[in-house]
Amino acid sequence: MSNNFLDTKIEFLKGVGPKRAEMLRKELGVTTFGQLLLYYPFRYIDKSKVYTIADINSEEAHIQLKGKITELQTLGERKGKRLVANLRDETGEIELIWFKGVKWLASSIIIGKEYIVYGKPSKYRNKYNIAHPDLDEVDQSLIANQVTLEAVYPTTEILTRMGLNAKGIHKIQKNLVAQLGNKIQETLPISILEQLKLIDKERAVINVHSPENEHLLQKSRYRLKFEELFYLQMYLLRQKVIKTETIKGAVFNRVGNYFNHFFNENLPFELTGAQKRVLKEIRDDIGYGNHMNRLLQGDVGSGKTIVALMSILIAIDNGFQACLMAPTEILANQHYEGITELLKGMNLNVQLLTGSVKVAKRREIHEELENGKLNILIGTHALIEDKVKFQNLGFVVIDEQHRFGVQQRSKLWRKGSPDPKTGKAVPPHVLVMTATPIPRTLAMTFYGDLDVSVIDELPPGRKEIKTIHRFDSSRLKVFGFIEEEVKKGRQVYIVYPLIKESEKMDYKDLMDGYESIIRRFPRPQYQISIVHGQMKAKDKDFEMQRFVKGETQIMVATTVIEVGVNVSNASVMVVESAERFGLSQLHQLRGRVGRGGEQSYCVLMTGNKLSADGRLRMETMVKTNDGFEISEVDLKLRGPGDIQGTQQSGLLNLNIADLVRDGQILQYARDIAVEILKDDPNLEQDKNHRLVSTLRLLFGGKVNWSRIS
């Protein structure tokens, strides 16, 4: 881009000035001409057709009318105050109503003058009216070159108060676009422009803000979306190349006694093909001195922890220590208990470090870490404290990584042991695990610089969980089904939502539900546990342990059991008010059952009235157990920001592309970026000069977190 023009401060644009410039900075982060051009419309008004009033026959579409204002009056008091105008054309008349800006509009609308009106008709007492229409005086010179598509911009309440509503922003954008003319330099290499038949950058920018026609608008939007996604992929893939070339990890070239003993004596079941494949991918990474940065995806119960543990054993065989960080104490405890059980009789020192560990025990752990007697440390955020120093940390496993910020993870990364030759810390290999399947488009962006492994196969003997949706009206039948399962010796979870804003209401729902369950399943014939967030930790623990030991048949709980409870005898998960849960949470809850060999069930209970989104969530859960398919639907419903927490990436401030709708463009952009880097990994060739300068312009100031998973 030609910097001097595009770097001009926004206050110097006609129609802006210092006060509006300050508000544009505060509200939209826009301070320069270039940034305003990146503030794209979110929809377009088709102004190619003018309707007559007699043509109006539905409330569905926005329409454009032309007529004279014949009457204007202000009605009502205070909050009920409104401005009502009569618009007449040769076929009839219609009321126009405004509830905001009444005083200003009343003084600016002229009776007897001809106006172009744009808005959405609605019916009241069998007559059509239009609320808050756009109103423009008819200017004969403009009608000749009538714009057929008018851009509509998102705005805020504060900007609207300063005259920068959608129309106001459109006006200043128009003033800016009028000044363009060889002011925007091309940012894509000629080879890509020719290969994809893309229009040039300046023409695309002009047509997105002031489209000449529908065809050019589509070509312009495609061009700008492609560029945005292409440079994001170039940046991520380039980081991967830099990381491979410059960051070396410890070489784990031995598969020794610990790994072999575990594989031959302690492994509780045969590995699935997917687990074997992922282990091979990890061994290829760590065996040759490359620094491993790998994301391991797999549904609940797919056996990620076994793969992580076997990788840890390779690190120990090569004389290194390892650690596993989990987001909650419940999960850290579960990992600790599971791993110590799996390593029974192997003479390895495994310890647990969480906020609850007593001072004396902490001292012992710190000492054994530094003198190398401690092999595996499992814990929560406590692992990243400065006091925690390893003698020789070589392998880090991070579970449910989306719960940790990048900076927290980077602290673990820096705990690697120093290279005897250079004295610099050698970063440990990093394995990031998640049971929340990430849609392909998100994996390509959030984790574009990581290698991704997927365990897409459940261990043998596991039956697929049957999921059923039932309305509240079928509650008695559901209770009957629970009774049958309990008679077979199975255990049951009944989960209630817990949403902080309505904690009191949730607590009441939980207690009401608990009482009705006790009435239906009375003691001493049935034993019931209850677990919720307002209980003391030791009481919660006591109730959970009763369920784990099989002393209670039913556990009534809030979502505290989403992670951290593993009871292979539990075969039924009943989710109350399932419409209040997101898809990924429902999928996580369902994964709490089906861990034994018996057929398991997930029953989703909802109210009789469901929104369209709620219905789609229930249908998706009933239809599939595939976490990746579910995550794709979730992405469409919630958008990328909600699913991943975009603040982790710092890269996903997309201006025009949309990860939900533009997955195909993203894949295309990534493929082309891969080809370019295959041919010229360091972007040294003359033909890639434009690429390098654009990358510097876009990402020059970014902190390079990509080294830290």
Secondary structure as GFF3:
##gff-version 3
##sequence-region A 1 709
A	DSSP	alpha_helix	3	6	.	.	.	ID=ss1
A	DSSP	three_ten_helix	10	12	.	.	.	ID=ss2
A	DSSP	alpha_helix	17	28	.	.	.	ID=ss3
A	DSSP	alpha_helix	33	37	.	.	.	ID=ss4
A	DSSP	beta_strand	43	46	.	.	.	ID=ss5
A	DSSP	three_ten_helix	53	55	.	.	.	ID=ss6
A	DSSP	beta_strand	63	75	.	.	.	ID=ss7
A	DSSP	three_ten_helix	78	80	.	.	.	ID=ss8
A	DSSP	beta_strand	82	89	.	.	.	ID=ss9
A	DSSP	beta_strand	92	98	.	.	.	ID=ss10
A	DSSP	alpha_helix	102	108	.	.	.	ID=ss11
A	DSSP	beta_strand	114	119	.	.	.	ID=ss12
A	DSSP	beta_strand	121	124	.	.	.	ID=ss13
A	DSSP	beta_strand	127	131	.	.	.	ID=ss14
A	DSSP	beta_strand	134	137	.	.	.	ID=ss15
A	DSSP	alpha_helix	140	144	.	.	.	ID=ss16
A	DSSP	beta_strand	149	152	.	.	.	ID=ss17
A	DSSP	alpha_helix	157	161	.	.	.	ID=ss18
A	DSSP	alpha_helix	166	177	.	.	.	ID=ss19
A	DSSP	alpha_helix	190	196	.	.	.	ID=ss20
A	DSSP	alpha_helix	201	209	.	.	.	ID=ss21
A	DSSP	alpha_helix	214	246	.	.	.	ID=ss22
A	DSSP	alpha_helix	257	261	.	.	.	ID=ss23
A	DSSP	pi_helix	262	266	.	.	.	ID=ss24
A	DSSP	alpha_helix	273	286	.	.	.	ID=ss25
A	DSSP	beta_strand	293	298	.	.	.	ID=ss26
A	DSSP	alpha_helix	304	317	.	.	.	ID=ss27
A	DSSP	beta_strand	321	325	.	.	.	ID=ss28
A	DSSP	alpha_helix	329	342	.	.	.	ID=ss29
A	DSSP	beta_strand	350	353	.	.	.	ID=ss30
A	DSSP	alpha_helix	359	371	.	.	.	ID=ss31
A	DSSP	beta_strand	376	379	.	.	.	ID=ss32
A	DSSP	three_ten_helix	381	384	.	.	.	ID=ss33
A	DSSP	beta_strand	393	399	.	.	.	ID=ss34
A	DSSP	three_ten_helix	401	403	.	.	.	ID=ss35
A	DSSP	alpha_helix	406	413	.	.	.	ID=ss36
A	DSSP	beta_strand	429	434	.	.	.	ID=ss37
A	DSSP	alpha_helix	440	446	.	.	.	ID=ss38
A	DSSP	beta_strand	451	455	.	.	.	ID=ss39
A	DSSP	beta_strand	466	471	.	.	.	ID=ss40
A	DSSP	three_ten_helix	472	474	.	.	.	ID=ss41
A	DSSP	alpha_helix	475	487	.	.	.	ID=ss42
A	DSSP	beta_strand	491	495	.	.	.	ID=ss43
A	DSSP	three_ten_helix	500	502	.	.	.	ID=ss44
A	DSSP	alpha_helix	503	520	.	.	.	ID=ss45
A	DSSP	beta_strand	528	531	.	.	.	ID=ss46
A	DSSP	alpha_helix	537	548	.	.	.	ID=ss47
A	DSSP	beta_strand	554	557	.	.	.	ID=ss48
A	DSSP	three_ten_helix	559	561	.	.	.	ID=ss49
A	DSSP	beta_strand	570	575	.	.	.	ID=ss50
A	DSSP	three_ten_helix	578	580	.	.	.	ID=ss51
A	DSSP	alpha_helix	583	590	.	.	.	ID=ss52
A	DSSP	beta_strand	601	606	.	.	.	ID=ss53
A	DSSP	alpha_helix	612	623	.	.	.	ID=ss54
A	DSSP	alpha_helix	627	644	.	.	.	ID=ss55
A	DSSP	three_ten_helix	646	648	.	.	.	ID=ss56
A	DSSP	alpha_helix	663	679	.	.	.	ID=ss57
A	DSSP	three_ten_helix	686	688	.	.	.	ID=ss58
A	DSSP	alpha_helix	689	699	.	.	.	ID=ss59
A	DSSP	three_ten_helix	705	707	.	.	.	ID=ss60
###
